[in-house]
Amino acid sequence: MISFVQMGNGIVDFILTLIFLVLITYPILGGFAWFIGVLCYSFLFKYKQKDWDDIPVEVEPFVTIMVPAHNEEIVIEDTLNYLMTKINYENYEVLVTDDGSTDRTPEILKELQEKYDKLRVIKIEKNKGKAHAFNIGLGFAKGELVLSNDADTVPEPDSLNRYINYFIRQDSTNISAVTANMDVQNRAKLIAKSQTVEFSSIVGIIKRTQLGVLGSIYAYSGANTMYRKDALIDVGLFRQDRATEDISIAWDHQMDGWLSLFAPRIMFFMEVP
């Protein structure tokens, strides 16, 4: 083997040369692998949603938009005002699980409850994390479909109708959840613009590849995903002993035979640092 590093020690030279070759070839081989994955998604994956059906109001499935919140006084009012006034869907509620907030979040929620009939709030006295807050909220959710929506995130106005299109298909009985395509809402800073590239291209390509090659995704977007409530209950809800609840629940669904999907044509927008 040709050695690109000369340190005077054969084993060290071999290890460093191997690391060097991996770093050099990974972008090429990785890019080729992602390209093949996207081709598989485009031509082989059968669960793509090509058209959107308009769902009459009288048959709209009831949806609960779940918003876990902990010390979100900066963003919570704008997010809830948007969810209450900009969503093109009638049969839904917004359920906020106030996870032990110690700032002005409870006061803001109280004011908004007086303004919006569709808004409900569950007060959790002690903060125990997003998974715990979501599990508590699920017990109060009226909808059989539950949209997880972070407090700093807003979905596009037609998102609920588009999500529902996946769950009313004839082949949808085994779909556990559908996760949307993320984008950055505040792009003024350079770091925000770089995250736009990450979300719009890299993450999207990875999820398309997982669908095209493996037939399912292995990580939901915790910021905006619609879950079938029965699928969450079936796997014992979100595990509270793991740091990445959105990845954990996706794996639990895979292990239990559920189908997890990525919807690239459903957009949501999030605030980034």
N, C-alpha and C positions, 0 to 999 in steps of 0.2 A: 504493500500500500504506500502510495506517495505521501510523504509527510510535508505538510505546509507549515509546521511549527518545529523549530529546533531548540529544545530546552536542555538537551544533553541526557534526558531520561526517556527510554523507549516507551514506557507505559504512559507517561505524561504526554509525550509527543503524540501518541496514538489517540488519547482521549481528547486532547485539544484539537487535533486535526479532524476528528469525528464531529466535534461540536461546530467547528468552522464549516464543514461541509453541510451539516444540517441547516445552519443559519443561511447559507448561500442558496441551497436548493429548495428550502421550505416555501418561499414565496412562489416559485415556479410550479412545484408539484401541488402546493395547496391551491393555487389559482386554477390549475388544470382540473383538480378534483371538484372544486366548487362549480366550475363551468359544466362538467359532466352532470353534477347534481341538479343544476338548474335546467339542463336539457331533459333530464328524467322527469322533473316536475312539470315542465311545459308539455311533454308529449305522453307521459305514462300515468301521471297521478290523476285519479278519477273523481276526486271530491272537489275539484275547482268549481267555484261559483261563478258562472259566466254571465248570468243575467239576474236582475233583481226584480222580484215580484212585489207589486204594491199590495200591502195587506190591509183589507178593510178594517176600519176601527172596531166594528162589532165582533170581529173574530181575532183581534190582536191578543196574543198570549200576554198575561200580566207579567211584568218584569220588575224586579227590585234592583235599583242601582245602589250598591253598597259602598259607602265612603268611610273607611277607617280613618280616624283623625286623632293626632296627638300633637298639641301645641301648633296648630295651623292657622293662627290668627292672621297671618299675612295673606294667605291665599284662599281660605275657606269661603269667604263671602262671595268673591268673584266666581269661584267654581260652582257654588250652589246656585247662584243667580243664573249662571249659564245653563246648568242642568234643568232648572225650572222653566226657563223661557225659550231656549234655543233648540230643544230636542223635538224633532218632527215625529212624534209618537204620543199617543194619548193614554194608553193603559199601563201606567207605571207609577212607581213611588221612589222616593230617594230616602234611604235609611242610613243615617250617620251613626257610627259607633264612636262616641267620644271616649278615647282610650286614656282616661286619667289626665286630661289636659290641665295645666296649671297657669296658662296665659289667659287671654280674653276669648279663646275659642268657645267656652260654654255660653258666655254672654251673647256672642254673635249668633250662635245657633238658636238661642232663645228668641232673639229678635226675628230671625228668619222664619222660625216656626209660626210666629204670629202672622207672617206675610204669606206663607205658602201652605196650603192644605195637604199637599202631597209629601211634605217633608216630615219625617219622624226621626227622633233622636234617642239613642240608647246610651245612657251614662254609665260608664265603667269606672269604678272608684279608683282602682289601682292599675297603672300601666303595666301590661304583661306582654306587649308586642302585637304586631299586626295579625299573626295567625290566631292568637287568642281572641282578639277583637272581632275578627271575621267569623270565627266559630260561634261566638256569642250572638252576633248579629244574625247569623243564619237561622237561629231558633226563632227569630222575630220576623224574618222575611216572609212576605205574603206571596212572592212570585216563585214559580217553579223554575224560572230562569233568573239567574242572579249575575248582574254585571259588577265585577270588582273595579272600582274607579278610585284611584288615588286622589288625595285632596288637592294636589297640584296639577291635575290632569283633566283635560276636557276632550270628549270624543266629538267627531264631526256630527252635524245635526241629523243626518240620516243613518247614524250608526246602529240604533236599535233595530230599525227595519231591516238593515242588512245583516245584522247578527241573526235575527229571527229567521231569515231566509235559509240559513244553514240548518236550523233545527226543525223546519217544517218539510224538509225534503223527504222523499219516500225512503231513502237510505240513511236517515239520520238517527235511527233509534239507538245506535251505539256511540254517538258523538257525546263525549263528556264535556268538552269545552272548546271554545273558539277564541283565539287570541288575535288581536288586531296589529296593524302596522304602525309603529311609533314614529313621531317626528318632534322636533324641538320647536317650542312656541316662542321663546325669547332668544333671538339669534344675534344680539348686539355684540357680544364678546367673542373673541377668537375661539375660546374653549367650547362655547356653545355651537359655533359653526362646525368645529371638528366633530362634535357629537352628532350633529345633523348627518354628516357623512357616515359615521358609524351606524346610526340607527337606520338610515335610508338605504344603505347599500350592504354593509357587512352583515348586520343582523338579519336583514331580509334574505340575503343569499344563503346564509347558514340554515335558516328555517325552511326555505324552499328546498334546499338539498336534503334536509332531514325528511321532508315529506316525499320528495321524489325517489329517494333511495331506500329509506326505511319505512315509509308509509305513515309516519306520524312524527310530531315534534316532541322534544324531550325537555322543554322548558317553556312555561307560559310567561307572558309579560305580566308581572304583578300589577302594573299600573292600569291595565285595561284588558280584561278578559271576561267573556261571558261563560258562566258555568251552568251546567244542568244540576239542579239541587240534588236530585237523586244520585248523581254520580259522585258528588262530594260526600254524601251520607254513606254511600256504598263502600268508600275506602276509609271511613272513619274520620272525615273532615281533615283540616290542615294539621300537620304535626307541629306541635309547639316546641319540640326539642331540637329543631333544626333551624339554622340561620336563614336558609333560602327556601321559604315556604312555597314559592311559585315553581321552583324546580322540583321540590320534593313531591308536591301533589301531582305534577305531571308524570313523574316516575310511578307513583302509586296507581295512577290511572292505567298506565301501560301494563303494569304487572297484573292488573285485574281485568285486562281485556278491553278497556275502553279506547276510543279513538280520539286523539287530540289534534286539532287543526289550527293552521295559521291562515288568516284572511288578509292577504296583502292589499286588497282594495278597500278595506275598512281602516280609516285613519283615526288616530288620536294624537293629541298634542300635549306635551308635558313641559313644565318649567324645569330648567337645569341650573346648577350653580353658575 
